[in-house]
């Protein structure tokens, strides 16, 4: 049986924490920042943990069992 390949896009966007949770970055923080408030940009800068509803899907993309 062939190896299962990790999704390259997911590999770049998600990372594991020490406890096994999956970290993600917030969207809307890469461009068109002039119209966003300082508070909004500051809050988008923090790392978030993925929601439990998406956990299985992301783990399959990362080839984690």
PQR file with spaces between the fields and no chain letter, atoms N, CA, C, O and H, PARSE charges and radii, in Angstrom:
ATOM       1  N    UNK     1       0.844   -1.183    0.000 -0.4000 1.5000
ATOM       2  CA   UNK     1       0.000    0.000    0.000 -0.0000 2.0000
ATOM       3  C    UNK     1       0.891    1.249    0.000  0.5500 1.7000
ATOM       4  O    UNK     1       1.890    1.280    0.719 -0.5500 1.4000
ATOM       5  N    UNK     2       0.552    2.289   -0.795 -0.4000 1.5000
ATOM       6  CA   UNK     2       1.423    3.463   -0.861 -0.0000 2.0000
ATOM       7  C    UNK     2       1.339    4.324    0.396  0.5500 1.7000
ATOM       8  O    UNK     2       0.406    4.220    1.192 -0.5500 1.4000
ATOM       9  H    UNK     2      -0.260    2.264   -1.379  0.4000 1.0000
ATOM      10  N    UNK     3       2.350    5.174    0.542 -0.4000 1.5000
ATOM      11  CA   UNK     3       2.357    6.115    1.658 -0.0000 2.0000
ATOM      12  C    UNK     3       1.234    7.127    1.475  0.5500 1.7000
ATOM      13  O    UNK     3       0.845    7.425    0.346 -0.5500 1.4000
ATOM      14  H    UNK     3       3.108    5.258   -0.105  0.4000 1.0000
ATOM      15  N    UNK     4       0.718    7.649    2.564 -0.4000 1.5000
ATOM      16  CA   UNK     4      -0.297    8.693    2.522 -0.0000 2.0000
ATOM      17  C    UNK     4       0.434   10.027    2.611  0.5500 1.7000
ATOM      18  O    UNK     4       1.215   10.244    3.537 -0.5500 1.4000
ATOM      19  H    UNK     4       1.034    7.406    3.482  0.4000 1.0000
ATOM      20  N    UNK     5       0.188   10.916    1.663 -0.4000 1.5000
ATOM      21  CA   UNK     5       0.895   12.191    1.638 -0.0000 2.0000
ATOM      22  C    UNK     5       0.165   13.229    2.481  0.5500 1.7000
ATOM      23  O    UNK     5      -1.063   13.307    2.475 -0.5500 1.4000
ATOM      24  H    UNK     5      -0.447   10.740    0.911  0.4000 1.0000
ATOM      25  N    UNK     6       0.946   14.019    3.202 -0.4000 1.5000
ATOM      26  CA   UNK     6       0.419   15.144    3.959 -0.0000 2.0000
ATOM      27  C    UNK     6       0.036   16.249    2.992  0.5500 1.7000
ATOM      28  O    UNK     6       0.747   16.485    2.014 -0.5500 1.4000
ATOM      29  H    UNK     6       1.944   13.956    3.206  0.4000 1.0000
ATOM      30  N    UNK     7      -1.069   16.930    3.245 -0.4000 1.5000
ATOM      31  CA   UNK     7      -1.497   18.050    2.420 -0.0000 2.0000
ATOM      32  C    UNK     7      -0.533   19.217    2.635  0.5500 1.7000
ATOM      33  O    UNK     7      -0.376   19.691    3.760 -0.5500 1.4000
ATOM      34  H    UNK     7      -1.646   16.739    4.039  0.4000 1.0000
ATOM      35  N    UNK     8       0.111   19.679    1.566 -0.4000 1.5000
ATOM      36  CA   UNK     8       1.150   20.706    1.678 -0.0000 2.0000
ATOM      37  C    UNK     8       0.602   22.039    2.189  0.5500 1.7000
ATOM      38  O    UNK     8       1.281   22.740    2.939 -0.5500 1.4000
ATOM      39  H    UNK     8      -0.016   19.293    0.652  0.4000 1.0000
ATOM      40  N    UNK     9      -0.614   22.388    1.792 -0.4000 1.5000
ATOM      41  CA   UNK     9      -1.205   23.633    2.263 -0.0000 2.0000
ATOM      42  C    UNK     9      -1.483   23.591    3.749  0.5500 1.7000
ATOM      43  O    UNK     9      -1.243   24.568    4.457 -0.5500 1.4000
ATOM      44  H    UNK     9      -1.166   21.818    1.184  0.4000 1.0000
ATOM      45  N    UNK    10      -1.989   22.465    4.229 -0.4000 1.5000
ATOM      46  CA   UNK    10      -2.281   22.316    5.658 -0.0000 2.0000
ATOM      47  C    UNK    10      -0.995   22.295    6.469  0.5500 1.7000
ATOM      48  O    UNK    10      -0.950   22.808    7.586 -0.5500 1.4000
ATOM      49  H    UNK    10      -2.185   21.671    3.653  0.4000 1.0000
ATOM      50  N    UNK    11       0.043   21.703    5.907 -0.4000 1.5000
ATOM      51  CA   UNK    11       1.332   21.613    6.586 -0.0000 2.0000
ATOM      52  C    UNK    11       1.879   23.004    6.903  0.5500 1.7000
ATOM      53  O    UNK    11       2.514   23.212    7.937 -0.5500 1.4000
ATOM      54  H    UNK    11       0.006   21.285    4.999  0.4000 1.0000
ATOM      55  N    UNK    12       1.623   23.962    5.991 -0.4000 1.5000
ATOM      56  CA   UNK    12       2.118   25.328    6.167 -0.0000 2.0000
ATOM      57  C    UNK    12       1.235   26.149    7.107  0.5500 1.7000
ATOM      58  O    UNK    12       1.708   27.108    7.716 -0.5500 1.4000
ATOM      59  H    UNK    12       1.108   23.793    5.150  0.4000 1.0000
ATOM      60  N    UNK    13      -0.040   25.782    7.229 -0.4000 1.5000
ATOM      61  CA   UNK    13      -0.994   26.617    7.956 -0.0000 2.0000
ATOM      62  C    UNK    13      -1.262   26.189    9.387  0.5500 1.7000
ATOM      63  O    UNK    13      -1.704   27.005   10.196 -0.5500 1.4000
ATOM      64  H    UNK    13      -0.424   25.002    6.733  0.4000 1.0000
ATOM      65  N    UNK    14      -1.010   24.942    9.716 -0.4000 1.5000
ATOM      66  CA   UNK    14      -1.332   24.435   11.044 -0.0000 2.0000
ATOM      67  C    UNK    14      -0.080   23.909   11.731  0.5500 1.7000
ATOM      68  O    UNK    14       0.866   23.468   11.078 -0.5500 1.4000
ATOM      69  H    UNK    14      -0.651   24.280    9.058  0.4000 1.0000
ATOM      70  N    UNK    15      -0.091   23.964   13.070 -0.4000 1.5000
ATOM      71  CA   UNK    15       1.021   23.430   13.857 -0.0000 2.0000
ATOM      72  C    UNK    15       0.453   22.787   15.111  0.5500 1.7000
ATOM      73  O    UNK    15      -0.612   23.175   15.592 -0.5500 1.4000
ATOM      74  H    UNK    15      -0.859   24.323   13.600  0.4000 1.0000
ATOM      75  N    UNK    16       1.156   21.820   15.628 -0.4000 1.5000
ATOM      76  CA   UNK    16       0.717   21.139   16.843 -0.0000 2.0000
ATOM      77  C    UNK    16       1.293   21.821   18.070  0.5500 1.7000
ATOM      78  O    UNK    16       2.420   22.316   18.047 -0.5500 1.4000
ATOM      79  H    UNK    16       2.021   21.505   15.237  0.4000 1.0000
ATOM      80  N    UNK    17       0.514   21.845   19.138 -0.4000 1.5000
ATOM      81  CA   UNK    17       1.016   22.308   20.427 -0.0000 2.0000
ATOM      82  C    UNK    17       1.630   21.117   21.149  0.5500 1.7000
ATOM      83  O    UNK    17       1.562   19.989   20.663 -0.5500 1.4000
ATOM      84  H    UNK    17      -0.402   21.443   19.157  0.4000 1.0000
ATOM      85  N    UNK    18       2.220   21.365   22.293 -0.4000 1.5000
ATOM      86  CA   UNK    18       2.823   20.294   23.071 -0.0000 2.0000
ATOM      87  C    UNK    18       1.811   19.302   23.588  0.5500 1.7000
ATOM      88  O    UNK    18       2.142   18.138   23.814 -0.5500 1.4000
ATOM      89  H    UNK    18       2.275   22.282   22.689  0.4000 1.0000
ATOM      90  N    UNK    19       0.574   19.747   23.780 -0.4000 1.5000
ATOM      91  CA   UNK    19      -0.468   18.861   24.297 -0.0000 2.0000
ATOM      92  C    UNK    19      -1.257   18.174   23.190  0.5500 1.7000
ATOM      93  O    UNK    19      -2.187   17.417   23.467 -0.5500 1.4000
ATOM      94  H    UNK    19       0.305   20.693   23.596  0.4000 1.0000
ATOM      95  N    UNK    20      -0.884   18.438   21.916 -0.4000 1.5000
ATOM      96  CA   UNK    20      -1.537   17.761   20.804 -0.0000 2.0000
ATOM      97  C    UNK    20      -2.674   18.526   20.161  0.5500 1.7000
ATOM      98  O    UNK    20      -3.304   18.025   19.230 -0.5500 1.4000
ATOM      99  H    UNK    20      -0.128   19.053   21.691  0.4000 1.0000
ATOM     100  N    UNK    21      -2.954   19.739   20.641 -0.4000 1.5000
ATOM     101  CA   UNK    21      -3.967   20.560   19.993 -0.0000 2.0000
ATOM     102  C    UNK    21      -3.380   21.152   18.721  0.5500 1.7000
ATOM     103  O    UNK    21      -2.161   21.164   18.547 -0.5500 1.4000
ATOM     104  H    UNK    21      -2.443   20.146   21.398  0.4000 1.0000
ATOM     105  N    UNK    22      -4.237   21.642   17.831 -0.4000 1.5000
ATOM     106  CA   UNK    22      -3.775   22.182   16.555 -0.0000 2.0000
ATOM     107  C    UNK    22      -3.971   23.697   16.554  0.5500 1.7000
ATOM     108  O    UNK    22      -5.072   24.201   16.775 -0.5500 1.4000
ATOM     109  H    UNK    22      -5.227   21.632   17.973  0.4000 1.0000
ATOM     110  N    UNK    23      -2.862   24.413   16.297 -0.4000 1.5000
ATOM     111  CA   UNK    23      -2.884   25.868   16.267 -0.0000 2.0000
ATOM     112  C    UNK    23      -3.142   26.348   14.850  0.5500 1.7000
ATOM     113  O    UNK    23      -2.826   25.662   13.877 -0.5500 1.4000
ATOM     114  H    UNK    23      -1.968   24.004   16.117  0.4000 1.0000
ATOM     115  N    UNK    24      -3.726   27.550   14.749 -0.4000 1.5000
ATOM     116  CA   UNK    24      -3.958   28.187   13.459 -0.0000 2.0000
ATOM     117  C    UNK    24      -3.800   29.689   13.623  0.5500 1.7000
ATOM     118  O    UNK    24      -3.869   30.218   14.732 -0.5500 1.4000
ATOM     119  H    UNK    24      -3.983   28.107   15.538  0.4000 1.0000
ATOM     120  N    UNK    25      -3.587   30.370   12.498 -0.4000 1.5000
ATOM     121  CA   UNK    25      -3.540   31.828   12.496 -0.0000 2.0000
ATOM     122  C    UNK    25      -4.914   32.375   12.122  0.5500 1.7000
ATOM     123  O    UNK    25      -5.721   31.684   11.500 -0.5500 1.4000
ATOM     124  H    UNK    25      -3.531   29.941   11.597  0.4000 1.0000
ATOM     125  N    UNK    26      -5.164   33.605   12.501 -0.4000 1.5000
ATOM     126  CA   UNK    26      -6.416   34.254   12.121 -0.0000 2.0000
ATOM     127  C    UNK    26      -6.353   34.722   10.667  0.5500 1.7000
ATOM     128  O    UNK    26      -5.286   35.079   10.167 -0.5500 1.4000
ATOM     129  H    UNK    26      -4.509   34.166   13.006  0.4000 1.0000
ATOM     130  N    UNK    27      -7.481   34.716   10.009 -0.4000 1.5000
ATOM     131  CA   UNK    27      -7.576   35.242    8.649 -0.0000 2.0000
ATOM     132  C    UNK    27      -7.674   36.765    8.698  0.5500 1.7000
ATOM     133  O    UNK    27      -7.823   37.349    9.771 -0.5500 1.4000
ATOM     134  H    UNK    27      -8.347   34.425   10.414  0.4000 1.0000
ATOM     135  N    UNK    28      -7.591   37.396    7.546 -0.4000 1.5000
ATOM     136  CA   UNK    28      -7.769   38.845    7.369 -0.0000 2.0000
ATOM     137  C    UNK    28      -6.658   39.669    8.020  0.5500 1.7000
ATOM     138  O    UNK    28      -6.904   40.797    8.447 -0.5500 1.4000
ATOM     139  H    UNK    28      -7.469   36.922    6.674  0.4000 1.0000
ATOM     140  N    UNK    29      -5.441   39.128    8.104 -0.4000 1.5000
ATOM     141  CA   UNK    29      -4.353   39.893    8.713 -0.0000 2.0000
ATOM     142  C    UNK    29      -3.154   40.008    7.768  0.5500 1.7000
ATOM     143  O    UNK    29      -2.031   40.231    8.220 -0.5500 1.4000
ATOM     144  H    UNK    29      -5.241   38.211    7.757  0.4000 1.0000
ATOM     145  N    UNK    30      -3.387   39.855    6.459 -0.4000 1.5000
ATOM     146  CA   UNK    30      -2.269   39.890    5.532 -0.0000 2.0000
ATOM     147  C    UNK    30      -2.238   41.149    4.659  0.5500 1.7000
ATOM     148  O    UNK    30      -1.157   41.630    4.317 -0.5500 1.4000
ATOM     149  H    UNK    30      -4.299   39.674    6.092  0.4000 1.0000
ATOM     150  N    UNK    31      -3.375   41.676    4.303 -0.4000 1.5000
ATOM     151  CA   UNK    31      -3.390   42.880    3.473 -0.0000 2.0000
ATOM     152  C    UNK    31      -4.673   43.662    3.710  0.5500 1.7000
ATOM     153  O    UNK    31      -5.579   43.199    4.403 -0.5500 1.4000
ATOM     154  H    UNK    31      -4.253   41.286    4.581  0.4000 1.0000
ATOM     155  N    UNK    32      -4.738   44.859    3.125 -0.4000 1.5000
ATOM     156  CA   UNK    32      -5.824   45.833    3.351 -0.0000 2.0000
ATOM     157  C    UNK    32      -5.969   46.103    4.855  0.5500 1.7000
ATOM     158  O    UNK    32      -7.050   45.979    5.431 -0.5500 1.4000
ATOM     159  H    UNK    32      -4.002   45.236    2.563  0.4000 1.0000
ATOM     160  N    UNK    33      -4.839   46.477    5.465 -0.4000 1.5000
ATOM     161  CA   UNK    33      -4.827   46.704    6.907 -0.0000 2.0000
ATOM     162  C    UNK    33      -5.111   48.151    7.279  0.5500 1.7000
ATOM     163  O    UNK    33      -5.321   48.449    8.455 -0.5500 1.4000
ATOM     164  H    UNK    33      -3.961   46.579    4.997  0.4000 1.0000
ATOM     165  N    UNK    34      -5.124   49.062    6.300 -0.4000 1.5000
ATOM     166  CA   UNK    34      -5.284   50.481    6.612 -0.0000 2.0000
ATOM     167  C    UNK    34      -6.677   50.802    7.145  0.5500 1.7000
ATOM     168  O    UNK    34      -6.836   51.698    7.975 -0.5500 1.4000
ATOM     169  H    UNK    34      -4.953   48.820    5.345  0.4000 1.0000
ATOM     170  N    UNK    35      -7.676   50.079    6.676 -0.4000 1.5000
ATOM     171  CA   UNK    35      -9.043   50.374    7.128 -0.0000 2.0000
ATOM     172  C    UNK    35      -9.423   49.630    8.408  0.5500 1.7000
ATOM     173  O    UNK    35     -10.507   49.854    8.947 -0.5500 1.4000
ATOM     174  H    UNK    35      -7.547   49.351    6.002  0.4000 1.0000
ATOM     175  N    UNK    36      -8.561   48.760    8.896 -0.4000 1.5000
ATOM     176  CA   UNK    36      -8.838   48.014   10.121 -0.0000 2.0000
ATOM     177  C    UNK    36      -8.277   48.771   11.317  0.5500 1.7000
ATOM     178  O    UNK    36      -7.222   49.399   11.225 -0.5500 1.4000
ATOM     179  H    UNK    36      -7.681   48.578    8.457  0.4000 1.0000
ATOM     180  N    UNK    37      -8.981   48.710   12.427 -0.4000 1.5000
ATOM     181  CA   UNK    37      -8.543   49.419   13.625 -0.0000 2.0000
ATOM     182  C    UNK    37      -7.354   48.718   14.258  0.5500 1.7000
ATOM     183  O    UNK    37      -7.089   47.548   13.982 -0.5500 1.4000
ATOM     184  H    UNK    37      -9.838   48.200   12.501  0.4000 1.0000
ATOM     185  N    UNK    38      -6.638   49.450   15.115 -0.4000 1.5000
ATOM     186  CA   UNK    38      -5.501   48.868   15.829 -0.0000 2.0000
ATOM     187  C    UNK    38      -5.939   47.673   16.663  0.5500 1.7000
ATOM     188  O    UNK    38      -5.249   46.655   16.728 -0.5500 1.4000
ATOM     189  H    UNK    38      -6.854   50.400   15.338  0.4000 1.0000
ATOM     190  N    UNK    39      -7.087   47.812   17.293 -0.4000 1.5000
ATOM     191  CA   UNK    39      -7.608   46.736   18.140 -0.0000 2.0000
ATOM     192  C    UNK    39      -7.896   45.483   17.314  0.5500 1.7000
ATOM     193  O    UNK    39      -7.566   44.371   17.727 -0.5500 1.4000
ATOM     194  H    UNK    39      -7.648   48.639   17.240  0.4000 1.0000
ATOM     195  N    UNK    40      -8.507   45.667   16.155 -0.4000 1.5000
ATOM     196  CA   UNK    40      -8.834   44.532   15.297 -0.0000 2.0000
ATOM     197  C    UNK    40      -7.570   43.830   14.821  0.5500 1.7000
ATOM     198  O    UNK    40      -7.499   42.601   14.837 -0.5500 1.4000
ATOM     199  H    UNK    40      -8.775   46.571   15.820  0.4000 1.0000
ATOM     200  N    UNK    41      -6.565   44.604   14.393 -0.4000 1.5000
ATOM     201  CA   UNK    41      -5.309   44.016   13.926 -0.0000 2.0000
ATOM     202  C    UNK    41      -4.575   43.306   15.062  0.5500 1.7000
ATOM     203  O    UNK    41      -3.987   42.244   14.861 -0.5500 1.4000
ATOM     204  H    UNK    41      -6.622   45.602   14.380  0.4000 1.0000
ATOM     205  N    UNK    42      -4.612   43.894   16.241 -0.4000 1.5000
ATOM     206  CA   UNK    42      -3.959   43.287   17.409 -0.0000 2.0000
ATOM     207  C    UNK    42      -4.615   41.957   17.761  0.5500 1.7000
ATOM     208  O    UNK    42      -3.923   40.989   18.076 -0.5500 1.4000
ATOM     209  H    UNK    42      -5.090   44.757   16.405  0.4000 1.0000
ATOM     210  N    UNK    43      -5.926   41.903   17.710 -0.4000 1.5000
ATOM     211  CA   UNK    43      -6.634   40.664   18.044 -0.0000 2.0000
ATOM     212  C    UNK    43      -6.453   39.592   16.976  0.5500 1.7000
ATOM     213  O    UNK    43      -6.493   38.402   17.287 -0.5500 1.4000
ATOM     214  H    UNK    43      -6.489   42.689   17.453  0.4000 1.0000
ATOM     215  N    UNK    44      -6.257   39.990   15.732 -0.4000 1.5000
ATOM     216  CA   UNK    44      -6.021   39.027   14.660 -0.0000 2.0000
ATOM     217  C    UNK    44      -4.614   38.444   14.725  0.5500 1.7000
ATOM     218  O    UNK    44      -4.344   37.404   14.123 -0.5500 1.4000
ATOM     219  H    UNK    44      -6.225   40.957   15.479  0.4000 1.0000
ATOM     220  N    UNK    45      -3.724   39.101   15.447 -0.4000 1.5000
ATOM     221  CA   UNK    45      -2.327   38.673   15.510 -0.0000 2.0000
ATOM     222  C    UNK    45      -2.131   37.445   16.394  0.5500 1.7000
ATOM     223  O    UNK    45      -1.125   36.749   16.261 -0.5500 1.4000
ATOM     224  H    UNK    45      -3.944   39.946   15.936  0.4000 1.0000
ATOM     225  N    UNK    46      -3.069   37.168   17.291 -0.4000 1.5000
ATOM     226  CA   UNK    46      -2.929   36.045   18.218 -0.0000 2.0000
ATOM     227  C    UNK    46      -3.163   34.713   17.513  0.5500 1.7000
ATOM     228  O    UNK    46      -3.903   34.629   16.532 -0.5500 1.4000
ATOM     229  H    UNK    46      -3.887   37.734   17.400  0.4000 1.0000
ATOM     230  N    UNK    47      -2.521   33.687   18.030 -0.4000 1.5000
ATOM     231  CA   UNK    47      -2.708   32.332   17.514 -0.0000 2.0000
ATOM     232  C    UNK    47      -3.947   31.743   18.173  0.5500 1.7000
ATOM     233  O    UNK    47      -4.189   31.967   19.359 -0.5500 1.4000
ATOM     234  H    UNK    47      -1.920   33.755   18.826  0.4000 1.0000
ATOM     235  N    UNK    48      -4.733   30.988   17.406 -0.4000 1.5000
ATOM     236  CA   UNK    48      -5.951   30.376   17.923 -0.0000 2.0000
ATOM     237  C    UNK    48      -5.846   28.858   17.831  0.5500 1.7000
ATOM     238  O    UNK    48      -5.039   28.327   17.068 -0.5500 1.4000
ATOM     239  H    UNK    48      -4.536   30.805   16.443  0.4000 1.0000
ATOM     240  N    UNK    49      -6.658   28.178   18.606 -0.4000 1.5000
ATOM     241  CA   UNK    49      -6.773   26.721   18.541 -0.0000 2.0000
ATOM     242  C    UNK    49      -7.959   26.398   17.640  0.5500 1.7000
ATOM     243  O    UNK    49      -9.002   27.046   17.732 -0.5500 1.4000
ATOM     244  H    UNK    49      -7.313   28.609   19.226  0.4000 1.0000
ATOM     245  N    UNK    50      -7.809   25.400   16.768 -0.4000 1.5000
ATOM     246  CA   UNK    50      -8.915   25.086   15.863 -0.0000 2.0000
ATOM     247  C    UNK    50     -10.110   24.553   16.641  0.5500 1.7000
ATOM     248  O    UNK    50      -9.956   23.963   17.710 -0.5500 1.4000
ATOM     249  H    UNK    50      -6.962   24.874   16.692  0.4000 1.0000
ATOM     250  N    UNK    51     -11.278   24.764   16.102 -0.4000 1.5000
ATOM     251  CA   UNK    51     -12.518   24.336   16.727 -0.0000 2.0000
ATOM     252  C    UNK    51     -12.622   22.811   16.699  0.5500 1.7000
ATOM     253  O    UNK    51     -12.072   22.154   15.816 -0.5500 1.4000
ATOM     254  H    UNK    51     -11.403   25.244   15.233  0.4000 1.0000
ATOM     255  N    UNK    52     -13.325   22.273   17.664 -0.4000 1.5000
ATOM     256  CA   UNK    52     -13.463   20.814   17.764 -0.0000 2.0000
ATOM     257  C    UNK    52     -14.197   20.221   16.567  0.5500 1.7000
ATOM     258  O    UNK    52     -13.995   19.053   16.234 -0.5500 1.4000
ATOM     259  H    UNK    52     -13.773   22.806   18.381  0.4000 1.0000
ATOM     260  N    UNK    53     -15.057   21.024   15.911 -0.4000 1.5000
ATOM     261  CA   UNK    53     -15.783   20.515   14.746 -0.0000 2.0000
ATOM     262  C    UNK    53     -14.878   20.304   13.539  0.5500 1.7000
ATOM     263  O    UNK    53     -15.202   19.514   12.651 -0.5500 1.4000
ATOM     264  H    UNK    53     -15.221   21.972   16.182  0.4000 1.0000
ATOM     265  N    UNK    54     -13.742   21.007   13.500 -0.4000 1.5000
ATOM     266  CA   UNK    54     -12.803   20.885   12.382 -0.0000 2.0000
ATOM     267  C    UNK    54     -11.614   19.986   12.697  0.5500 1.7000
ATOM     268  O    UNK    54     -10.780   19.742   11.826 -0.5500 1.4000
ATOM     269  H    UNK    54     -13.479   21.648   14.221  0.4000 1.0000
ATOM     270  N    UNK    55     -11.525   19.494   13.916 -0.4000 1.5000
ATOM     271  CA   UNK    55     -10.337   18.755   14.358 -0.0000 2.0000
ATOM     272  C    UNK    55     -10.083   17.509   13.514  0.5500 1.7000
ATOM     273  O    UNK    55      -8.949   17.278   13.092 -0.5500 1.4000
ATOM     274  H    UNK    55     -12.203   19.692   14.624  0.4000 1.0000
ATOM     275  N    UNK    56     -11.098   16.715   13.262 -0.4000 1.5000
ATOM     276  CA   UNK    56     -10.920   15.467   12.508 -0.0000 2.0000
ATOM     277  C    UNK    56     -10.472   15.746   11.083  0.5500 1.7000
ATOM     278  O    UNK    56      -9.587   15.065   10.565 -0.5500 1.4000
ATOM     279  H    UNK    56     -12.018   16.903   13.604  0.4000 1.0000
ATOM     280  N    UNK    57     -11.073   16.736   10.451 -0.4000 1.5000
ATOM     281  CA   UNK    57     -10.741   17.090    9.073 -0.0000 2.0000
ATOM     282  C    UNK    57      -9.286   17.552    8.947  0.5500 1.7000
ATOM     283  O    UNK    57      -8.584   17.143    8.023 -0.5500 1.4000
ATOM     284  H    UNK    57     -11.791   17.290   10.872  0.4000 1.0000
ATOM     285  N    UNK    58      -8.837   18.397    9.867 -0.4000 1.5000
ATOM     286  CA   UNK    58      -7.465   18.903    9.812 -0.0000 2.0000
ATOM     287  C    UNK    58      -6.473   17.791   10.123  0.5500 1.7000
ATOM     288  O    UNK    58      -5.408   17.724    9.510 -0.5500 1.4000
ATOM     289  H    UNK    58      -9.408   18.730   10.617  0.4000 1.0000
ATOM     290  N    UNK    59      -6.806   16.927   11.058 -0.4000 1.5000
ATOM     291  CA   UNK    59      -5.907   15.813   11.384 -0.0000 2.0000
ATOM     292  C    UNK    59      -5.736   14.875   10.187  0.5500 1.7000
ATOM     293  O    UNK    59      -4.653   14.325    9.986 -0.5500 1.4000
ATOM     294  H    UNK    59      -7.671   16.981   11.557  0.4000 1.0000
ATOM     295  N    UNK    60      -6.783   14.690    9.400 -0.4000 1.5000
ATOM     296  CA   UNK    60      -6.661   13.865    8.199 -0.0000 2.0000
ATOM     297  C    UNK    60      -5.784   14.532    7.157  0.5500 1.7000
ATOM     298  O    UNK    60      -5.017   13.855    6.473 -0.5500 1.4000
ATOM     299  H    UNK    60      -7.663   15.137    9.563  0.4000 1.0000
ATOM     300  N    UNK    61      -5.884   15.861    7.021 -0.4000 1.5000
ATOM     301  CA   UNK    61      -5.028   16.580    6.082 -0.0000 2.0000
ATOM     302  C    UNK    61      -3.555   16.497    6.495  0.5500 1.7000
ATOM     303  O    UNK    61      -2.665   16.438    5.647 -0.5500 1.4000
ATOM     304  H    UNK    61      -6.507   16.411    7.577  0.4000 1.0000
ATOM     305  N    UNK    62      -3.312   16.493    7.811 -0.4000 1.5000
ATOM     306  CA   UNK    62      -1.939   16.435    8.311 -0.0000 2.0000
ATOM     307  C    UNK    62      -1.447   15.001    8.477  0.5500 1.7000
ATOM     308  O    UNK    62      -0.312   14.779    8.898 -0.5500 1.4000
ATOM     309  H    UNK    62      -4.035   16.540    8.500  0.4000 1.0000
ATOM     310  N    UNK    63      -2.289   14.035    8.152 -0.4000 1.5000
ATOM     311  CA   UNK    63      -1.960   12.601    8.294 -0.0000 2.0000
ATOM     312  C    UNK    63      -1.616   12.252    9.737  0.5500 1.7000
ATOM     313  O    UNK    63      -0.640   11.549    9.999 -0.5500 1.4000
ATOM     314  H    UNK    63      -3.211   14.215    7.811  0.4000 1.0000
ATOM     315  N    UNK    64      -2.421   12.746   10.666 -0.4000 1.5000
ATOM     316  CA   UNK    64      -2.267   12.406   12.084 -0.0000 2.0000
ATOM     317  C    UNK    64      -3.371   11.439   12.458  0.5500 1.7000
ATOM     318  O    UNK    64      -4.510   11.594   12.017 -0.5500 1.4000
ATOM     319  H    UNK    64      -3.214   13.317   10.453  0.4000 1.0000
ATOM     320  N    UNK    65      -3.057   10.478   13.239 -0.4000 1.5000
ATOM     321  CA   UNK    65      -4.075    9.510   13.627 -0.0000 2.0000
ATOM     322  C    UNK    65      -4.422    9.604   15.087  0.5500 1.7000
ATOM     323  O    UNK    65      -5.267    8.851   15.571 -0.5500 1.4000
ATOM     324  H    UNK    65      -2.132   10.353   13.598  0.4000 1.0000
